[in-house]
Amino acid sequence: QVQLVESGGGLVQAGGSLRLSCAASGLTFSSYAMGWFRQAPGREREFVARISVSDAITYYADSVKGRFTISRDRAQNTVYLQMNSLKPEDTAVYYCAAGRPNRGALYNRVGGYDYWGQGTQVTVSS
């Protein structure tokens, strides 16, 4: 049974930082592309960042580029999202996701992923 478990969310002031973690189990972690998405109330789930199967390629939404960093620890079966210079508009539930290989640009969409975590709340106060 595949499980993706996010942690590290919380309440932070604007300009602050958080690091989200996503622990994966029940799948061959090194064979999956990993992504982070977020969903604010009343809005659709949107792409935030992704890392390729080989870790050679990372890609970010324009709204977080230069502030967020995605990384993977293969020994710990964990993917991270380091979030710096947080803004109130970053407030959302953040989800990690795992996608099978060779889906190219589809990884920027919800449909590019096969497994999802339950989400972790990030709230940025002004």
Disulfide bonds with the S-S distance in Angstrom:
Cys22-Cys96 1.92
